[in-house]
Amino acid sequence: SVRLGGAVVLKLLRRVTPGVHPEAEMTRVLTERGFANIPPLMGEVRRERRDGPPETLMIAQGFAYNQGDGWAWTLDHLHLRLDDALSRDNGGQGLDLEAYLNFAQGLGQRLAELHAVLAQPTDDPAFAPETMDAAAAEAWAREIAARLDAAFAALGRREDWADPQEAEAARAVIEARQALERRVEALCAAAEGAPRTRIHGDLHLGQILVTGSDVMFIDFEGEPARPLAARRAKASPMRDLAGVLRSLDYAAAKALQTAPPEAQVDRLAADLLAPFPVLAAEAVVTSYVDAGG
C-alpha cells in the first residue's frame, strides 16, 4: 500500500487476476451501505480488455489512523502484561486482561454489525443472502474433508519433529482422524437451513486495525491462493468468527514462544497465558451474540 497525502491509500494488487476482484467489490458495497468500520473505497483502477473480463490493478481507500493491526497489538499487549506479572509477585492473580477483553468485546460487536450489513436483502445476486440447502451442506462437507485429507497427509509425511512433545501431539491428531471426520459430517449436516452470505473470508487478527477504542476490518480479498470464484462465494458467517477465535489461540502460543527463555519462567508464562484465549474468545462470542450475530 502507498499513502497519498493525508487521506488516501493506494493498494497495489500483487496478483492480478481476470474477473471481479472481491476486495474492490466488498469494500464498494460496504461503503455504499454506510458501514463505518472499514477504510472506505474511493476508487478502483482496472484494465479493461476487449476479449475478456477486466483486471483490477489497484484500489484507492480512505486512510485510517490506527495503532497497528490486531495481531501485533495483541502480542504487544500480552508481552506487556507478562512482563508486568513476571517482574513481581503475581500472587496467583493472573494477567490483567481487562483492557484486552474490552477490545475483544468491541471486536465481537463490530463483526456482528459487519455480518448484519452483508445480510441485507438486495437484488444483486452476488450479495443476495441465501439459505444453506442440503446440496450446499454436502459440498461444504466435501471441501472440508479434502482439507483434512491434505492436513493428515502432511502430518503423515513429517518425521523431523523438533521434540518428542510435538511428535506426540501429531500422533494424537492422527489418531483422532475418524472422530474429526465424523464431527465435520455432523456439523455440516446441521448447517442445512443456516444463512449463507458474503463474508470477509480470511479473517484473523492481522486483518483488523486497532483504531483507538474501536476496530476496522481490512483486506477483503479472501485467501489469495484460492481462485476468485471461491473467494467470492457465499458462506456461513461462522467462518469469520472461527477465524478470529483461531487467531486468538495462535497469539497466545506466539506470546509464549517469545517469553523469557528460563525454564521456570516459561512454565509460569504458560500458566499465566493459558486463560487468555478462553476468556478472549468468550468475550468475542458473547458480544457477537448480544449484538445480533
VOGU-3710 file (C-alpha; in Angstrom, 3 decimals, decimal comma):
1> svrlggavvl> 0,000/0,000/0,000  1,136/3,569/-0,753  -0,262/6,539/1,142  -1,061/9,605/-0,939  -1,319/12,802/1,060  -3,233/12,657/4,313  -6,436/10,846/3,385  -5,906/8,314/0,592  -4,074/4,990/0,378  -3,382/3,196/-2,903
11> kllrrvtpgv> -3,281/-0,577/-2,599  -1,468/-2,237/-5,498  -2,551/-5,853/-6,001  0,358/-8,266/-6,150  -1,584/-10,890/-8,079  -3,634/-9,587/-10,998  -6,471/-11,961/-11,895  -9,155/-11,527/-14,573  -12,630/-11,022/-13,147  -14,387/-9,147/-10,354
21> hpeaemtrvl> -11,942/-8,630/-7,507  -13,515/-9,383/-4,103  -11,777/-6,578/-2,220  -12,976/-3,880/-4,603  -16,433/-5,449/-4,732  -16,817/-5,938/-0,966  -15,490/-2,538/0,078  -17,663/-0,832/-2,554  -20,843/-2,460/-1,225  -19,926/-1,869/2,420
31> tergfanipp> -19,096/1,769/1,681  -22,376/2,249/-0,205  -24,287/0,698/2,700  -22,648/3,063/5,180  -20,609/0,560/7,195  -18,148/2,766/9,060  -15,662/0,149/10,299  -13,698/-0,262/7,074  -11,430/2,152/5,216  -13,940/3,451/2,627
41> lmgevrrerr> -13,442/2,671/-1,035  -12,622/5,801/-3,015  -11,834/4,298/-6,395  -10,579/1,346/-8,403  -8,061/1,123/-11,254  -8,945/-1,604/-13,750  -7,528/-2,783/-17,027  -10,358/-3,324/-19,477  -9,972/-5,979/-22,156  -11,903/-6,304/-25,384
51> dgppetlmia> -11,632/-10,082/-25,374  -12,091/-10,901/-21,716  -13,059/-9,784/-18,221  -11,430/-6,720/-16,635  -8,481/-6,949/-14,252  -8,268/-4,875/-11,078  -4,788/-3,375/-10,693  -5,203/-1,227/-7,579  -7,790/0,324/-5,315  -7,893/3,659/-3,504
61> qgfaynqgdg> -9,159/3,740/0,073  -9,503/6,290/2,809  -6,610/6,310/5,266  -7,488/5,039/8,753  -5,380/6,308/11,641  -4,587/3,296/13,802  -2,333/1,744/16,431  -1,405/-1,193/14,212  -3,097/-4,419/13,290  -4,758/-6,641/15,853
71> wawtldhlhl> -2,077/-9,332/15,694  0,864/-7,063/16,547  -1,256/-5,129/19,047  -2,308/-8,354/20,796  1,261/-9,644/21,044  2,491/-6,313/22,397  -0,329/-6,281/24,934  0,377/-9,837/26,107  4,116/-9,165/26,338  3,486/-6,103/28,494
81> rlddalsrdn> 1,091/-7,996/30,759  3,535/-10,913/31,018  6,472/-8,635/31,808  4,416/-6,961/34,490  3,314/-10,269/36,033  6,762/-11,912/35,864  8,532/-8,896/37,365  6,564/-9,019/40,594  4,964/-11,483/42,941  1,845/-12,245/40,967
91> ggqgldleay> 0,015/-13,659/43,972  -1,975/-16,022/41,746  -3,942/-13,159/40,252  -3,047/-13,948/36,641  -2,684/-11,439/33,825  -4,564/-8,160/33,885  -6,706/-8,693/30,773  -9,384/-6,074/31,389  -8,252/-3,775/28,570  -7,915/-6,667/26,139
101> lnfaqglgqr> -11,329/-8,067/26,970  -12,804/-4,635/26,242  -11,111/-4,793/22,835  -12,459/-8,332/22,298  -15,988/-7,227/23,142  -15,755/-4,365/20,674  -14,441/-6,731/18,017  -17,350/-9,130/18,523  -19,866/-6,302/18,260  -18,354/-4,874/15,073
111> laelhavlaq> -18,145/-8,307/13,469  -21,849/-8,873/14,166  -22,583/-5,484/12,604  -20,466/-6,338/9,543  -22,371/-9,582/9,064  -25,709/-7,796/9,505  -24,809/-5,344/6,732  -23,769/-8,197/4,439  -27,060/-9,995/5,191  -29,222/-7,117/3,968
121> ptddpafape> -31,628/-8,092/1,168  -30,626/-6,935/-2,302  -31,356/-7,578/-5,976  -27,628/-8,005/-6,619  -27,163/-11,796/-6,989  -23,556/-11,540/-5,818  -24,747/-10,276/-2,401  -28,305/-11,594/-2,019  -28,478/-13,744/1,143  -29,222/-17,430/0,643
131> tmdaaaaeaw> -30,082/-20,424/2,800  -27,814/-23,437/3,063  -29,619/-26,313/1,341  -28,681/-29,997/1,510  -26,542/-29,820/-1,637  -24,586/-26,816/-0,330  -24,066/-28,503/3,056  -22,774/-31,660/1,338  -20,441/-29,604/-0,849  -19,153/-27,823/2,249
141> areiaarlda> -18,504/-31,199/3,907  -16,559/-32,394/0,853  -14,449/-29,225/0,814  -13,531/-29,563/4,490  -12,878/-33,298/4,094  -10,420/-32,539/1,284  -8,607/-30,059/3,521  -8,469/-32,623/6,307  -7,045/-35,202/3,896  -4,296/-32,790/2,888
151> afaalgrred> -3,511/-31,978/6,522  -3,309/-35,639/7,542  -1,132/-36,424/4,516  1,260/-33,659/5,579  1,336/-34,966/9,144  1,985/-38,487/7,918  4,987/-37,371/5,840  6,586/-35,377/8,633  9,322/-37,164/10,578  11,701/-34,433/11,795
161> wadpqeaeaa> 9,739/-33,132/14,782  11,522/-30,600/16,967  10,936/-32,567/20,169  9,053/-35,629/21,481  6,171/-33,467/22,697  5,455/-32,236/19,156  5,688/-35,772/17,792  3,242/-36,997/20,426  0,833/-34,158/19,612  0,958/-35,106/15,919
171> raviearqal> 0,246/-38,751/16,748  -2,722/-37,697/18,886  -4,193/-35,703/15,990  -3,677/-38,597/13,554  -5,377/-40,995/15,973  -8,348/-38,631/16,203  -8,859/-38,613/12,423  -12,043/-40,670/12,329  -13,586/-38,698/15,185  -12,750/-35,423/13,415
181> errvealcaa> -14,235/-36,645/10,140  -17,454/-37,707/11,891  -17,603/-34,307/13,608  -17,267/-32,498/10,277  -20,059/-34,585/8,760  -22,361/-33,886/11,713  -21,669/-30,141/11,765  -22,135/-29,752/8,017  -25,397/-31,710/8,123  -26,620/-29,448/10,935
191> aegaprtrih> -25,808/-26,399/8,801  -28,708/-27,095/6,449  -31,110/-24,175/6,753  -28,447/-21,778/8,046  -27,777/-18,463/6,277  -25,178/-18,090/3,534  -23,937/-14,590/2,802  -20,822/-12,843/1,597  -18,256/-12,813/4,392  -14,749/-11,488/4,930
201> gdlhlgqilv> -13,410/-14,950/4,137  -9,909/-14,668/5,580  -10,481/-13,008/8,925  -7,846/-13,057/11,639  -6,236/-10,544/13,968  -3,873/-9,368/11,227  -6,887/-8,226/9,150  -8,167/-5,938/11,899  -6,882/-2,428/12,625  -6,941/-1,107/16,184
211> tgsdvmfidf> -8,300/2,446/15,967  -8,337/3,930/19,450  -11,198/2,214/21,269  -12,622/0,780/18,040  -11,614/-1,553/15,192  -11,648/-1,564/11,401  -11,703/-4,584/9,093  -9,301/-4,648/6,146  -8,136/-6,932/3,310  -11,377/-8,328/1,909
221> egeparplaa> -9,625/-10,132/-0,941  -10,077/-13,578/0,664  -7,410/-16,262/0,665  -5,080/-15,146/-2,166  -4,147/-18,714/-3,179  -7,771/-19,621/-3,950  -9,499/-18,814/-7,275  -11,670/-15,689/-7,497  -14,903/-17,683/-7,686  -14,127/-19,411/-4,378
231> rrakaspmrd> -13,130/-16,124/-2,737  -16,412/-14,503/-3,843  -18,595/-17,447/-2,818  -21,190/-17,069/-0,082  -20,542/-18,985/3,125  -21,524/-19,211/6,749  -20,651/-16,072/8,761  -19,360/-18,508/11,401  -16,231/-18,918/9,270  -15,237/-15,340/10,071
241> lagvlrsldy> -15,933/-15,851/13,770  -13,938/-19,093/13,795  -11,024/-17,322/12,116  -10,884/-14,784/14,938  -11,013/-17,473/17,639  -8,242/-19,478/15,957  -6,133/-16,322/15,733  -6,510/-15,754/19,495  -5,125/-19,248/20,088  -2,212/-18,519/17,755
251> aaakalqtap> -1,490/-15,252/19,563  -1,274/-16,993/22,940  1,133/-19,586/21,510  3,284/-16,923/19,854  3,421/-14,838/23,032  4,620/-17,917/24,921  7,315/-18,621/22,311  8,744/-15,150/22,857  8,502/-15,215/26,668  11,758/-15,202/28,698
261> peaqvdrlaa> 13,674/-18,419/27,978  14,378/-19,623/31,520  12,552/-22,904/32,145  10,933/-21,814/35,388  9,724/-18,581/33,841  8,467/-20,461/30,774  6,305/-22,666/32,965  4,967/-19,628/34,776  4,340/-17,823/31,495  2,406/-20,838/30,176
271> dllapfpvla> 0,234/-20,857/33,290  -0,373/-17,117/33,028  -1,255/-17,243/29,333  -3,477/-20,328/29,469  -6,703/-18,447/30,341  -6,189/-15,770/27,669  -7,606/-17,461/24,529  -10,568/-18,846/26,501  -11,514/-15,517/28,104  -10,901/-13,528/24,918
281> aeavvtsyvd> -12,939/-15,963/22,820  -15,770/-15,840/25,337  -15,760/-12,029/25,199  -15,832/-12,016/21,381  -18,615/-14,603/21,092  -20,787/-13,141/23,868  -20,556/-9,663/22,366  -21,197/-11,036/18,869  -24,389/-12,781/20,034  -25,545/-9,788/22,092
291> agg> -25,161/-7,578/19,021  -27,382/-9,876/16,981  -24,748/-12,050/15,299
//
